[in-house]
């Protein structure tokens, strides 16, 4: 393990000098991150359901709700299922969260099995101005296992209400990803929670969702 860590550190020398050595090693690690099929038990705005997710299937069969029956779905749930079917990619690996963690993330605490970093998250490259302004107001933490170089937990919160747009205000925001180690040296998303509440153009909005993943299986490719 010590040799692997030293090699990872050496490979990351191109990163900024201010970067923490452990975080540099984690970024430099080569992750195995195949697309996965899985089962997800989730609750969306109070409605509980179970779905089979497999991005390798033809459109219409990638996000299949197995329960409850369609006649028991809320009014807007069919639209959510259709969107999920079109956009699912099977990206369950927690190494993807490193893309949102800046190089100057600060090590804030450590135990025998966990090192915690604090940071202001970086928005995705294709994010619009509103998303970028919101991300600059968020507070993030990343927990990693120093011995295995795996992400354990990723958490974003909004410390105080923010106005990322002159017509919109976000009062509450939280995103939590809890990760489980896998045999391939990566960790996968085991549990996901998301909550946002605010107003836009004079109308209140809120969304709350939790997901629990199980029965993960790599998608076979030709």
Order of alpha helices (4+ residues) and beta strands (2+ residues): alpha-alpha-beta-beta-beta-alpha-beta-beta-alpha-beta-beta-beta-beta-beta-beta
